[in-house]
Amino acid sequence: MTPLAKLQHRFQESVLDPGKAVSTTWISASGRAAPDIQLSIYCHAYRARLREVLANDYPATQTAIGDDHFNALVTDYIDTHPSHYFNLRDFGQHLPGYLADRVQYDAGYQEMHWLVELAEFEWTLGLAFNAADVILFTEQDMAEIPFEAWPELRFIVHPSLHRLEFEWNTPEMWLALTADPPTPVSAVHNQAGSWLIWREQLVTRFRSMPGDEQQALDKVCMGGSFYQICEQLATLMNEEEVPLRAAGLLKAWIARGLIHKAYLNT
């Protein structure tokens, strides 16, 4: 290991484990602050920046449990999941899973089962916003496809599209907690629901989906053909209603920017 590499390794160790007693003889004493003060500044700045990133990614989660509770949570998270990324966009991806463990094993979180869904929702909103930009399939493109090709037509969805299942009142909680000022809201929901999350131009969107749309969109995401989508809908409604419903769903998906392209298996 070169002298520079040794110096970098020692500095990294000191920043990642500030509680460990280390010699500071390798730090210049000619600066405006003592060596231990210089090192403590970097230790504090490292964690402060990561806490800021997590607060930006999980604003509703922070509001829900309060600043003190959130700061303690993310401090433990930083120690458990130190950053291995050049881009801090990915740093918070493990927080929902980390919260799931806390809810299961930490008595202080056992009345907060809804918190895992809330964090997962917030992270997914970020994923949708940061997804790659692609050319969209349009109604004009749809009009140019020959009628006889439709049964075997398949679709690729926009890379920002995600589907989540919620047992709690998660989207309403997020809206209430991120309002200015935050408003009271209950975590309890009468029934589980399926929600769609995606980015429409530069705006992240989300909405609930009825059962037939859930199953039809699942078929699309699994690479099913338009004929197979219609077959799926036929298990849920009268056959004579299927063509209009399938065409209506597809038109709505295209209008909201959910479809990237259509193709035929060859």
N, C-alpha and C positions, 0 to 999 in steps of 0.2 A: 504494500500500500504506500503510495507516495505521501510526502509530507502534507500536501494540500488535501488529499483524500482523508488523511488522519484528522486534520483540522476540521474538515467538513463533517466527518462522522462524530467527532466529539461535540461539535456545536449542535448537531441534530439530536444527539442523545440528551444534551442538557435542556433543550427546548421541549422535547417530548416527555421528559421525566423531571420536572422542575423540583420535585421533592427529594430527589436523590442528591446526596452531598457530593459535590464535585470540586476539584481544584480549578481555580480561575487563573492560574499562572500563565496559561496560554493566551490570555486576553491582555491586550496592551493596557498598561497602567497610565499611559500618557494622555488618555482622553479626558474630556471634561467631567466624566463621572467615574467612580471606582469600578473595577472589573465586575464585581458581583451585581452592581446596579445596572451596568450595561447589559449583562446577560438577562437580568430580570425583566428589562424592558422588552426584549425579544420574546421571552417566555409569555409575558402578558399579551403582547401584540398578536402572537400566534393564536392563542385561544380566543381573544377578543374578536378577531376577524372570523374565526370559524363560528362563534356564537352569533355573530351578525348574519352570516350566511344562512344558518339554520332559522333564525328569526324571520328572515326574508322569505324562506321557503315554507315556513309553517306559522303564519301569523295567527290563524284561528286557533291552532293548538296552543300557542303561547297565551292568547287571551283566555282560553278556556280554563287553563290551570294556574294562571297568574305568573307574573315575572319571576318571582323568587323560585317557585316550583319549576318553572321552565329552565331557568339558569342552572339549577342543580341537575336537572335531567340532562341538558346538553353538555354540561361539564363531564358527567359520567360517560355520555355518548362519545365525546371527543377522546377520552382516555381508552374507551373500548374499541372505537373505530377511528384510529388516527388517519388523517388524510393521506391517501396514496395517489392522488389525482393532480395533474397539472391544471385541470379545469375544475374549479370549485363547484360547478353546476352539479356534479355527481356526488358530492360529499355527503349529502343528507339522505341518500337512497335507502340506507339501512334503518332509518329511524322508525318507520312503521313496525318492522319486525322486532326492533329493540323494545318498542313500547308493548308489543304483544307479550314478550317475555316478562316485562315489568308488571303488566296487568295480571299475569298468571301467578307470579311468584312474590311480588312485593305488596305487602298489605296496604301500603299507602295508595295503591292504584287499583285495588280490586273492586272498587265501586265505579270504575271508569272504563268499562269495556267498550263504550262508544268511542273512546279516544283513539283507538287503533284505526277504526274506520275513518275518523276525521283526518288523521295524519296521512293515511293512504290516499284519501281524496285530494288533499292538498298536494301531495307529491305527484299524483297523476295529472293534476292541472298543470304543473310545471313541465311534465313530460310532453303533454299535448302542445304547450306553447313553444317548446324548444324543438319539436319534431321538424324533420326536413321539409322543405318546401318543394312541391311537385306540381306539374301541370295537371289540371283537373279535367275530368270527363264532363262534357256539356250536353245539354239537350240537343244541340245541333249535331254533335257526334252520334247521339242516339238515333236521331232521325235518318242518318246516313247508313245505318245498318240494315241490310236486307231482311225482310220479314222472316224468310226461311232460315236465317241464321240464329234467330233469337233463342230457340230451345237449348242450344249448346253454348250460348254466350255465358262467359264468366267475368267476374269483376274483381279488381284490386282496390281495396279501400285506401283512403288517405292515411299516411303514416302516423298522423296525430290521433287517430281514432282509438279509443279505449272503452271497454265496458266494465262496470263494477256492479257488484251486488251488495246492497246495503240492508242490514237488519235494523239500523237506527235511522234517526231523522237527520242524516249527515249533511246533505246539501243545504237544507234549511238552516241547520246549525252554522254551517260555514257562512252563509249569507248574513245571519244575525250577528255572528262574532266578528265579521270583517266590516260591518256597517260603522258609520261614524255619526254618533257614538254606537258602540255595540248594544244590541237589544236582547232582552230575555228570550230564551227559547228552550224547549224541552227536547231531550235526546230521544224520548220514546216515540216510536212510530207504530201505527196499528198493524202494518204488514210490511214484509220485506219487498224490496223493489229493485229493478234493474235500471241502471242509469248509463247514458251515453255521454262521453266526454270527447271533445275534438276541438280543433282550431279552425275557425272560419276567418280567412284572411289573417288579420293580426289580433283577433279577439278569441279568447278561449271560451267555449260554450259547453253547457251541459243541460241535459233534460232526461226525464224519465221516459221509459218505453213501454207500450202495451205488449202483452204476451206474444201476439202474432208477429209483431215487428222484431222482438227479441229473437225468435226462432228463425225468422227469415234472414236477419242480419248475421246470425251465427252461421247459417248455411253459406252465405256469401263469403264470410271470413275463412271458412273451411274449404273454399274453392269450388263450391257447388254451382251447378249451371242454373240458368234461369228456369229451366224445366224442373229441376230439383227444388228450387225455391217454391215454385207453384205446387209441387207435390207436398211440400211441408205445410204450406198454407191450407191445402185441401184437407189436412187432418184436423184443422181448427175451425173450418167454416164450410158453408155449402159450396160445392164445386163451381156453381154459376157465378159466385161472388169472387172467386180466386183471380181471374185475369185482371179485373178492375183494381183489386186490392194490391196485387203484385206490381202493376204498372204505377199505381199511386205511390207506393213505398219507394220504388226506384226513382221516380220523378222527384220526390221529396229529398231523397239522399243526394241526388245530383244537385238540386237547388241549394242545399246547405253545404256543398263542397266535401261530401263524404266519399265520393268515388274518384279514384285516381285514373283508372283506365279500364277498358273492357277488352276481352280477347277470346279467341276460339282455340280450343285444343286441336292441334294438327298432328 
